[in-house]
Amino acid sequence: MSAVKAVLLDIEGTVSSISFVRDVLFPYTLQALPQVLDEKWDTPEFAPYRNEFPTEFRDEREKLEAHVRDLTARDVKVAYLKGLQGYLWLTAYRSGNIKAPLYADVIRALPLWTSRGLKVYIYSSGSVLAQKLFFKYTDNEAQPDQQGYLSGYFDTVNAGVKWEKGSYEKICEETGILPSEWVFLTDNVRGMWSLLCCSFILFLLLFFIIASLILCICRYWGFWGPFCCFFELRFWGSGISVTPFGTFRLVDGGYHFAGVTF
């Protein structure tokens, strides 16, 4: 196995709770949108975001607002919506009305990884602007701005969608880091299959749902010991992740997986 050189992090459901995005950021978008459309509709500041929308929505304020509400309700991840969301969140973050809640072990891991020479990148469906705001305005009182630990940001514009193999190949090409030298932390099931094609080391956070059921069955029937040779449970954020065919644990101040400490 190649030495791990970089960590690629998803955001929603990985470094922070899904509820923050669904219950805080999305509602704020819909709340702030009418006033922004009233005040900024014809301004040069708003024009780049408005012009990214399809032609049938960009010429009428009411149609654009209705389209945004529809996309948000269906959680459609299109670049022009993500760009507008980042623009709307900018004011909320800067004013202190919104702070990004990072999981406690993420706050510990970021400085640890960078101190060991690892590069940490973000890959999210949210725009690069939204990602930078997220890590600049966190709820960590000791150090709100976590951007210094990050080496770069990728979204659906500069990389592509998560479920396409080419997106990860583009990230590797952009960074100059081989696929086998990455660790990717995500809760995205569809992205997993693309990563397998690129030979990433994968820690799939949602996998614990299926694995936990299997573990319970094995424990009930007395196969608990042998099965644990293949799976180890650990806490990551608010949930339990299961790492298949290896162990992922804290060893001597570092995270350890399959013989590699990072």
N, C-alpha and C positions, 0 to 999 in steps of 0.2 A: 504494500500500500504506500502511495506517495505521502510525504509529510503534508499535513494540513497547513495551508498558507492563508486561507481566507474563510470568513463566515458570511453567509448571505442570509439576511433576516427578512421575513415577512413582518407585517405590522399587526393587522387586525387578527385577533385570536392567538397571536404568537408572543409579541412583546407587550401587548396591552389587551384588555378585554374587548370582545366584540360589542358589548353593550355600550362602551364609550362612543364607538362610531355610530351605532344604530340609534342610541337613545339620547346622545348629546349632540354630536356633529351634524347628523342628518336633519334633526328637527331645527337646529340653529339655521341651517341653510334655508329651509322653507320659511322660517320666521323672518330672516333678514332680507330675503329676496325681493319682496314687493317694494320696500323702501329703496333698495339699491336700484331697482329698475326705474322707479320714479325719478331718482336723483341723478343717475349715471347713464341713462339709456343712450343719449347722443354724445357722450363725452369721449375724447380720445383714450382716456384711461380704461373705459369699459369696452371699447370697440374690439380689441383683440379677442376677448372672450366671447362676445356676441357673434363675431364673424366666424367663429369656429363651428357654430351651430348650423345644421342643414338649412338651406335657403327658405324652406317653407315655414321655419320658426323664427328666423332672425329679423324679419321685417316688422313683426307685430309683437308688442310687449305682452299682450294677453296669451298669445300662442306660445311664446317662449316660456312664460311662467308655467303654463299648463303642461308643457312638455317636460320641464324640469321636475315638476311634481310627479308626473307619471313615471319617469325614469327612476326617481328616488324611491317611489313606492315599490317598484319592481327590482330595485337594487341592480340596475343595469350599469355595467362598468364600461362606459365609453369615454374616450379621452376628453371630448369637449365638455362633458358634465363634470369630470374630475378637475379640469382646469378652472371652471367657474366656482366649484366648491372651495378650492384652495384660495381663490381670490376673496370669497365671502368670509372664510375663516380667518383671514389675515387680521382684520380689525379685532375680532374676538380674542385671538391669542395675544395680540399686542396690548390690549386693554386689561388683560388679566382675567377676563370673564370666563375663559376656557383654558385649562391646563391639561396636558396629556398625562394620563396615569400609567406610568411604566410599572411592570411587575418588579418586585424587589430583587429577584435573582437576575433580572436583566441589568439593573443598575449595578450590581456587583460584577456581572460578567463582562460588561463593556470595557472598563479599565483593565480588568485582568487579561482579557484577550489582547488588547493593544500593547500592554506591557510585555507580553510574550512575543511581540512582533507580528501578530496576526492583523490582517486588514479586515475591517468589518464593513459590509455594504448592505444597503436596503433595497429590497425589490417588492414593490407594492402596486396595486392597481390605482391607488391614489396618486395624484400628480407629484412631480418632484418638489414643487412649491409646497404642497400639503405635507409631504414627508419632512421637509426641512423645518416647517413650522412645528410639526409634531415633536421633533427632537430638540428644538430650541426652547420651547415653552413647556417643560414637563413639570410635574408636581413634586419633583425631588427638591426639597428646600435647600439642601446643602449645595447642590449644583444643578440648577434648572436646565441649563444649556448642555446637552449631551452631544452636540455636533462634532466636538473635537475628537471623539472616538470613532467617527465614521469616515470612511475613505471615498464614498460615493453613493449615488442614488440612482435607481432604475425604476421606470414606470412603463406603461403601455405605449408611450411615445418613443422613448429612446431605446427600449429593449423589445417590447411586444407583449402579447398576452401570455399569462402564466402557463397555459396548457399546450403551448407550442414549443417543440424542441428548439426551433431556431432562436427563440428568445434567450434561452440559456447559452446557446452557442455564441450569440452576440455579446452577452455579458462576459463570457470567457475571452472573446476576441478583444473587447474593449479594455479589459483589465490586464490581459496578458497572462492570466492564471489558468492552468490546465483544469479540466473538469474534475479529475481525480484529486485535486488539491483543495477542493471546496467542501465545506459543511453547510447544508441548507436547512434552516429551521422554519417550518411552515405548518399551517393547519389545513392547507389546500390539497384536497384529494386529487383533483385533476392535474395539478402541477406535478404531483409525484411521478406520474407515468412519463412525462417529458424529461424529468430529471433522471430517471432510470436509463433513458436512452442516451443521456449525456454522461453517465457514470459518476454522478454526484453521490456523496455519502448522504443518505437521507434520514432525517429524524422526523417522522410524520406524526404530528401531535394528535390528530384525530384517530390514529390507528388504535389508541388505547381502548376505544369503545368496543371494537370487535375482540381485541386481545383479552380484555378484562373478562368478557363473557366466557372465552375459552379457558382462561385461568380458573374461573370459578367452577366450571365443569370438571376440569382436571383435578382440582382440589377435592371436589365432592367424591370423585371416583378413585382417589388415591394416587393420581399421577402428578401430583404437585411438584415433587422434587425434580424428576427428569425434565419436566416442561420448563422449569425455571432456568435450565441451562441455555435456553434460547431467548428468554425474555427477561428483562429487568425493568421494574417500575421505578420511576422517579417523578418528583414534582417539578413542574415547569409552569410558573405563573399560577393560575387558578385551577389548572387541571393536572392530570397525570398523563405523561407520555410514555409510550412503550417503544423501546428500541429493538428491532428484530435482529437476531443472530449476532449479538454483541452486547456490551455493557456501556452505559454512559453514566459516569459517576464523578463526584468530586474527589480528587486524589492529590494530596499535598498542595492544595491551593489551586489546582487546575482541573479542567474538565477532561475526562479520559474516555476514549472510545476505541475499541478494537486495537489496543496496543499503542494508541497515539494520544498524547496529552497535549491539550491546547487551551 
